[in-house]
Amino acid sequence: MYKAADESTAKWSFQIPPAPPAQADIVKEISCEAVVVGAGLGGLSAACRLKELGTDVVLIEKSGSYSGRGGHFGVPDSSLMEQHGVKNDLKELARQWVLMSGNNIDQELLWTFLNRSREAMDWLLPKTVAAGLTPALVDCIYPSAPYREFYGAHSFIPKGNIRGSHVSKSLFEYGSKLGIPMMFHTPATQLIQDSDGRVTGLFAKSPDGIVQINASKAVVLATGDIGGDEEMCRAYAPDALRTQASQYVPAGCNTGDGHKMALWAGGVMAEEVFPIMMHPQHYAWCSLFFLFVNKDGKRFMNEDTYVQGRATSFMRQPDGVCYSIVAGDFADHMEESLKYGGGIFWGNARLKYGAQWTKEQTIASVEKAISDGMAVRADTLEELAGQIEIDRDAFLNTVAQYNACCHAKDDRQFGKRSELLFPIEKGPFTAIKLGTALLEVVGGLSINTKMQVMDENRKPIQGLYAIGDTTGGMYGHEYVTTILGNSHGRALTWGYLAAEDIASRN
Ligand SMILES: Cc1cc2nc3c(=O)[nH]c(=O)nc-3n(C[C@H](O)[C@H](O)[C@H](O)COP(=O)(O)OP(=O)(O)OC[C@H]3O[C@@H](n4cnc5c(N)ncnc54)[C@H](O)[C@@H]3O)c2cc1C
């Protein structure tokens, strides 16, 4: 029996559950032990692990393919890290994570991630190798407090490029070999519950009509985030709507379907305002750390900050646009900056662990911005101002004031560390255009450490699991980069752990 919510208390349209389909409209009924909803990294991990453990599992996906994106897959520990002699102090890492989250997280979930993600990554690694990828560690972290990042970002290199979809592809191929039935173009629409509230299956919309899937053990919601649903963003993540654009693929599939279905079934959210993953990569992908100015020609922040710090400040500027201003001698200062700052967008986001940072790579990333039409260069600052949409006099004044701070080695405007103050004096000068892209809204359903969805009394809804970006509890008001790529690490680990729990039940 479908359990209806009290419609009179609904505030947003997504809070009102749809009527269940008429029996006559159901074209097919399928029975299995577990149905996994969504073929992203989380859903694929859950489905493959379930099948390995002997569970009769079906995977359904809204789009026409598995999905994946990005380049960093972060866990604090793995056999690959051990091979490289890289070891994190987990207790220190956890304190940093909690601090960066403003204490607004579930520390049981955090420690489940810290203690169990190695198992999941070590499970994944051979599957990626079998699919022809080369696992590697990434060496671009922000090494100093208060934004300290730890090692643990893994990348998987297919013939020279780093693309996250290849990792999903390796699990898709593995799952296909295991014989997991996968239904594409088949979005889940509603959960089915029995009279005790236990989730016993779902309805989905296949190309042939409505399908009822009965799952005797579990439904696993792995439908990704809410970033593609404007109303949900207004309700839970209004800042997501202030970014320049979303870079999520498959575009439009991340409409919080799992969040909604669980809400209708009695689930609750882990946080009221969801944390957001944003990167300063809407225009150029290389922001450096010298001088940022907005369209008014004004400096507006301490440039010495990590990826989220940049994205959040850029978003607040007129038209969400700013320029990173770079002098002709910028590359001379990059390497010495790395013991203070760093991380992605400081320069090269794809440096392999153990590889030397080179001037050439840094110069190449700026040249790429120019050839991509995202940066301009001029011999003088006056000419540069003429080439970008900026208030010229304010800009020249800003550079003069900034240079004075650099010469005095004392930034009383925004407090940049003296070691990172280099004047913008030597030409030619480059202006790199920057803006904030929305990647994902990484908050969601309240879950316990078995990945069961919790109700308002903090009791698990039997038969209902959620993983990856459909869940919350791991971040405060923004995505935490204490380990780069930990959102992938979470999707992988939560999928793996949900499978372990489901398979262990009779
Ligand atoms: C451009 C970009 C780059 C990124 N780079 C990184 C990175 O380097 N490191 C990192 O950690 N994170 C990165 N992320 C975030 C990362 O991709 C996600 O956090 C992660 O993939 C979440 O995995 P998931 O399985 O929970 O969800 P998803 O990967 O979003 O998968 C959800 C799947 O569910 C499907 N679906 C949705 N609704 C339904 C429905 N009703 N029925 C059936 N299927 C449904 C979707 O089509 C999708 O295939 C990036 C994100 C973007 C957009």
The ligand as a Gaussian input file, in Angstrom:
#p B3LYP/6-31G(d) Opt

LIG

0 1
 C       31.745000      18.276000     -13.959000
 C       31.825000      17.530000     -12.643000
 C       33.062000      17.104000     -12.182000
 C       33.148000      16.434000     -10.964000
 N       34.376000      16.050000     -10.519000
 C       34.478000      15.393000      -9.359000
 C       35.746000      14.941000      -8.900000
 O       36.774000      15.099000      -9.565000
 N       35.782000      14.309000      -7.690000
 C       34.650000      14.069000      -6.949000
 O       34.740000      13.465000      -5.881000
 N       33.456000      14.459000      -7.379000
 C       33.343000      15.106000      -8.563000
 N       32.108000      15.479000      -9.010000
 C       30.931000      15.061000      -8.230000
 C       30.695000      13.584000      -8.462000
 O       30.560000      13.329000      -9.843000
 C       29.477000      13.096000      -7.699000
 O       29.549000      13.507000      -6.384000
 C       29.354000      11.585000      -7.721000
 O       29.502000      11.074000      -8.983000
 C       28.050000      11.157000      -7.128000
 O       27.779000       9.832000      -7.474000
 P       26.320000       9.269000      -7.336000
 O       26.373000       7.872000      -7.803000
 O       25.804000       9.562000      -5.996000
 O       25.440000      10.146000      -8.332000
 P       25.523000      10.352000      -9.889000
 O       26.866000      10.065000     -10.406000
 O       24.962000      11.691000     -10.137000
 O       24.560000       9.251000     -10.469000
 C       23.179000       9.315000     -10.325000
 C       22.527000       8.551000     -11.462000
 O       21.161000       8.380000     -11.159000
 C       20.396000       8.598000     -12.326000
 N       19.032000       8.931000     -11.923000
 C       18.545000      10.101000     -11.472000
 N       17.244000       9.993000     -11.177000
 C       16.895000       8.717000     -11.436000
 C       15.678000       7.986000     -11.343000
 N       14.542000       8.559000     -10.935000
 N       15.680000       6.686000     -11.692000
 C       16.797000       6.079000     -12.161000
 N       17.976000       6.735000     -12.285000
 C       18.023000       8.030000     -11.912000
 C       21.159000       9.691000     -13.045000
 O       20.826000       9.730000     -14.407000
 C       22.597000       9.274000     -12.793000
 O       23.086000       8.411000     -13.772000
 C       31.985000      16.174000     -10.205000
 C       30.743000      16.596000     -10.674000
 C       30.658000      17.280000     -11.878000
 C       29.306000      17.722000     -12.359000

